[in-house]
């Protein structure tokens, strides 16, 4: 039961983009990216119709990069303005 609670808490922290102790931790080699974010993105990509797949990838990539720049608001504005 404790393992399920930890998995759910980790999933929710990624989903709602909360900071952990020591800063942000979502990088391509992190377990959270490999087992939560990437499967969620791939599942959404294949569930959505072909017409909206590029939009799905754009939104997930924006979510990933905004998560990395969460403490730097200027970079978030620059990222959103450039896309």
Secondary structure as GFF3:
##gff-version 3
##sequence-region A 1 83
A	DSSP	alpha_helix	2	15	.	.	.	ID=ss1
A	DSSP	alpha_helix	31	32	.	.	.	ID=ss2
A	DSSP	pi_helix	33	37	.	.	.	ID=ss3
A	DSSP	alpha_helix	38	47	.	.	.	ID=ss4
A	DSSP	three_ten_helix	50	52	.	.	.	ID=ss5
A	DSSP	alpha_helix	53	68	.	.	.	ID=ss6
A	DSSP	alpha_helix	73	82	.	.	.	ID=ss7
###
